[in-house]
Amino acid sequence: MTPSDSSTSPMKIADLYGQGRPVFSFEFFPPKTDQAAEDLYEAVAELKERYHPDFISVTYGAGGSTRERGISVAERIQNDLELNVLAHLTCTDHSAAELDRVVDVLVGNGVNNILALRGDAPEGSPTFAPHPEGFSHATDLMAHLRTRDDIGATIGIGGACYPENHPESKDRADDMKWTLAKQEAGAEFLISQLFFDNDDYFASIERGREAGLSIPIVPGIMPITSVSQVERFTKLCGAKIPDELMNRLDKRRDQPGRVMAIGIEWAIDQCVDLLERGAPGIHFYTLNKSEATRTILAGIHAGLRTAEF
């Protein structure tokens, strides 16, 4: 992986995708304890030393202490490790004013890139219900940030997309309508939900380009480390597990080491194929398990034939 130029002032994540090489990024969720926060920081420091990631993504902890640790870790990664950080922000249970305060803290501490998301349904609710003074959709949050007089022109904004359709979409046309709305609301790039069949990703790219989607669409890859976990995740996001992969996992369901080996092998093959077919980069959903991700990176390096790494 080519060292990034992220060791200077914060830059827009979208600008990384215009440099003519694959962009590699890693997503972590916020730590729940102070020790976990320190462990996460050290894991990211090691990733920087060995693999020079272009940016680190930190998901949003809706709870008070977890949220504060997440913000603190994001700031440390941005300022102490001098890595670009993409901070997630969700609408769940937040008023517009509360979201503005979070953004002000992030931007005030050098974190200038936001992944604007609607978020999941509040705990105990079967469907998403917006805060009375908040936002109903990610597009509302994006438009709000983009039209702020103080940061609207300089903040980097990304969004999410779904190669196999958002689970709440009526059909592909409905899903594409909402995806295009994110571009119109000010998103400069999109990171895809996890998927395991690259043809689904490239088919969604083709549909998007035909519909007028021009911003980078980055594939999101999640290494499988547990069968029950991936079954739960795919059920939540509407992704499918190819029969070939599921059959292999089923045979080793009670052998965690073999399951991880199968998941890593599949992810390596996915990533090599994605890059050789022109994907703008890879976004890794690490699940805070950087060892599996490091193994995948080594495998990508060995397997690439035409794409720069």
C-alpha positions in Angstrom: 0.0 0.0 0.0 1.4 3.4 -0.9 1.9 5.8 2.0 -0.8 8.4 2.0 -0.2 12.2 2.4 -2.5 12.3 5.5 0.2 13.5 7.8 -0.4 17.2 7.1 -3.6 19.2 7.6 -7.0 17.4 7.4 -8.2 16.9 3.8 -11.6 15.9 2.4 -11.9 12.2 2.1 -13.4 12.7 -1.4 -10.1 14.2 -2.6 -8.3 11.0 -1.8 -10.4 9.2 -4.5 -9.1 11.6 -7.1 -5.4 10.7 -6.8 -5.5 7.9 -9.3 -4.7 5.0 -6.9 -6.8 2.7 -4.7 -7.7 4.1 -1.3 -7.6 1.8 1.7 -9.6 2.6 4.8 -10.5 0.8 8.0 -13.6 1.1 10.2 -13.7 0.7 14.0 -16.5 0.9 16.4 -16.2 3.1 19.6 -14.6 1.5 22.7 -16.8 0.9 25.7 -14.0 1.2 28.3 -10.9 3.4 28.8 -8.7 0.4 28.3 -10.5 -0.6 25.1 -9.9 2.9 23.9 -6.2 2.7 24.5 -6.1 -0.8 22.8 -7.9 0.6 19.8 -5.5 3.5 19.5 -2.5 1.2 19.7 -4.1 -1.1 17.0 -4.6 1.9 14.7 -1.0 3.1 15.4 0.3 -0.3 14.3 -1.9 -0.2 11.1 -0.4 3.1 10.3 3.1 1.9 10.8 2.7 -1.2 8.6 0.1 -0.3 6.0 -0.2 3.5 5.8 -4.1 3.6 5.6 -5.6 6.6 3.8 -8.2 7.1 6.5 -9.7 5.6 9.6 -13.5 5.5 10.1 -14.9 5.6 13.6 -18.6 4.6 14.1 -20.9 6.6 16.3 -21.7 5.5 19.8 -25.2 6.8 20.7 -24.7 6.2 24.4 -23.1 9.0 26.4 -19.8 7.5 27.6 -19.3 5.4 24.5 -20.0 8.4 22.3 -17.5 10.5 24.3 -14.8 7.8 24.0 -15.5 7.5 20.3 -15.1 11.2 19.7 -11.9 11.2 21.9 -10.4 8.3 19.9 -11.3 10.0 16.6 -9.5 13.2 17.7 -6.4 11.3 18.9 -6.2 9.4 15.6 -6.6 12.6 13.6 -4.2 14.8 15.6 -1.7 12.5 17.3 -1.3 9.8 14.6 -2.0 12.4 11.8 -4.4 10.1 10.0 -7.5 11.4 8.3 -10.6 10.4 10.3 -14.1 9.9 9.0 -16.4 10.3 12.0 -19.9 8.7 11.7 -22.9 10.7 12.8 -26.4 9.3 13.1 -29.8 10.9 13.5 -31.1 8.4 16.0 -32.5 10.0 19.2 -30.8 13.4 18.4 -32.2 16.8 17.8 -30.6 19.0 15.1 -29.0 21.1 17.8 -27.5 18.1 19.5 -26.0 16.9 16.2 -24.6 20.4 15.6 -22.9 20.4 18.9 -21.2 17.0 18.2 -20.1 18.3 14.8 -18.7 21.5 16.3 -16.6 19.5 18.8 -15.3 17.2 16.0 -14.5 20.1 13.6 -13.0 22.2 16.4 -10.6 19.3 17.1 -9.5 18.8 13.5 -11.9 16.0 12.4 -13.3 17.5 9.2 -15.0 14.5 7.6 -18.4 13.2 8.5 -20.2 10.0 7.4 -23.8 11.2 7.6 -26.3 8.3 8.4 -29.9 8.0 9.4 -29.0 5.3 11.9 -30.9 2.3 13.2 -34.3 2.3 14.9 -34.1 3.5 18.6 -33.8 0.7 21.1 -37.2 -1.0 21.6 -38.7 0.4 18.4 -39.4 -1.8 15.4 -39.0 1.1 13.0 -37.0 4.3 12.8 -38.7 7.3 14.5 -37.0 10.6 14.2 -36.4 12.9 17.2 -39.2 15.6 17.2 -36.5 18.2 16.5 -34.2 16.0 14.4 -34.0 14.5 11.0 -35.9 11.7 9.3 -33.3 10.7 6.7 -29.6 10.8 6.1 -30.2 13.2 3.3 -31.8 15.7 5.7 -28.6 15.6 7.9 -26.4 16.0 4.8 -28.3 19.0 3.5 -28.3 20.6 7.0 -24.5 20.2 7.3 -23.9 21.4 3.7 -25.9 24.6 4.2 -24.3 25.6 7.4 -22.7 29.0 6.9 -19.6 28.2 9.0 -18.6 24.8 7.8 -20.8 23.9 4.9 -18.3 24.6 2.1 -15.3 23.0 3.8 -16.6 19.9 5.6 -16.3 16.5 3.9 -19.5 14.5 3.8 -20.0 10.9 2.8 -22.9 8.5 2.9 -23.8 4.9 2.7 -25.3 2.8 -0.2 -26.6 -0.7 -0.6 -25.5 -2.9 -3.6 -28.4 -5.3 -2.8 -30.8 -2.5 -1.9 -31.6 -1.0 1.5 -33.9 -3.4 3.4 -36.6 -0.7 3.6 -36.5 0.1 -0.1 -39.6 -0.9 -2.1 -37.5 -2.0 -5.1 -34.3 -1.0 -7.0 -35.8 2.1 -8.4 -36.8 3.3 -5.0 -33.4 2.5 -3.6 -31.7 4.4 -6.4 -33.9 7.4 -5.8 -32.7 7.7 -2.3 -29.1 7.0 -3.3 -29.2 9.9 -5.8 -30.8 12.1 -3.2 -27.6 11.7 -1.1 -25.5 13.1 -3.9 -27.9 15.9 -4.4 -27.9 16.7 -0.7 -24.1 17.1 -0.7 -22.5 13.7 -0.3 -19.1 13.6 -2.0 -18.7 9.8 -1.9 -20.6 6.7 -0.8 -19.3 3.6 1.1 -21.3 0.4 0.4 -22.8 -1.9 2.9 -21.1 -5.2 3.2 -21.6 -7.7 0.3 -20.0 -11.1 -0.7 -20.7 -11.2 -4.4 -18.7 -8.6 -6.4 -21.2 -8.8 -9.3 -23.8 -7.3 -7.0 -21.5 -4.3 -6.4 -20.6 -3.8 -10.1 -24.2 -4.1 -11.1 -25.2 -1.4 -8.6 -22.4 0.8 -10.0 -23.7 0.4 -13.5 -27.3 1.2 -12.4 -26.0 4.3 -10.5 -24.0 5.7 -13.4 -26.9 5.2 -15.7 -29.1 7.1 -13.3 -26.6 10.0 -12.9 -24.6 9.0 -9.9 -21.1 10.4 -10.4 -19.5 10.4 -7.0 -17.1 7.6 -5.9 -18.8 4.4 -4.7 -16.5 2.5 -2.4 -16.9 -1.2 -1.7 -17.2 -2.1 2.0 -15.7 -5.5 2.9 -16.3 -7.4 6.1 -14.0 -10.3 7.0 -16.1 -13.2 8.2 -14.9 -14.4 11.7 -18.1 -16.0 13.0 -20.9 -17.7 11.2 -23.6 -16.6 13.6 -22.3 -13.0 13.5 -22.3 -12.8 9.7 -25.8 -14.4 9.6 -27.0 -11.7 12.0 -25.4 -8.9 10.1 -26.6 -9.9 6.7 -30.2 -10.3 8.0 -30.1 -6.8 9.3 -28.7 -5.2 6.2 -30.4 -7.3 3.5 -27.2 -8.8 2.1 -27.0 -12.4 0.9 -24.3 -15.0 1.5 -23.5 -16.9 -1.8 -24.4 -20.6 -1.6 -20.8 -21.6 -2.3 -19.6 -19.6 0.7 -22.4 -20.6 3.0 -21.8 -24.3 2.3 -18.2 -24.0 3.2 -19.0 -22.1 6.4 -21.7 -24.5 7.4 -19.3 -27.4 7.3 -17.0 -25.6 9.7 -19.5 -23.8 11.8 -18.1 -25.2 15.1 -14.5 -24.6 14.2 -13.8 -20.9 14.7 -10.3 -21.1 13.3 -11.4 -22.7 10.1 -14.3 -20.2 9.8 -11.9 -17.3 10.0 -9.6 -18.9 7.5 -12.5 -19.3 5.0 -13.6 -15.7 5.6 -10.2 -14.3 5.1 -9.7 -16.3 1.9 -13.0 -15.1 0.5 -12.2 -11.5 1.4 -8.8 -11.6 -0.2 -10.3 -13.0 -3.5 -13.0 -10.3 -3.3 -10.6 -7.5 -2.8 -8.2 -8.6 -5.5 -11.1 -8.9 -8.0 -12.6 -5.6 -7.0 -9.3 -3.7 -7.5 -8.5 -5.4 -10.8 -12.0 -4.4 -12.1 -11.5 -0.8 -11.2 -13.0 -0.2 -7.7 -11.7 3.1 -6.2 -10.4 1.4 -3.1 -11.5 -0.9 -0.2 -13.2 0.0 3.0 -12.7 -2.7 5.6 -15.3 -3.3 8.3 -12.8 -4.6 10.9 -15.2 -5.3 13.7 -12.2 -4.1 15.8 -10.4 -7.3 14.8 -7.3 -5.9 13.1 -5.5 -9.2 13.0 -7.9 -10.6 10.4 -7.6 -7.4 8.4 -3.8 -7.4 8.4 -3.9 -11.0 7.1 -6.2 -9.9 4.3 -4.0 -7.0 3.4 -1.0 -9.3 3.1 -3.0 -11.6 0.9 -4.2 -8.7 -1.3 -0.6 -7.6 -1.8 0.4 -11.2 -2.8 -2.6 -11.6 -5.1 -2.7 -8.4 -7.0 -1.5 -8.6 -10.6 -2.5 -5.3 -12.3 -3.8 -2.8 -9.6 -1.3 -0.7 -7.6 -1.1 -1.5 -3.9 
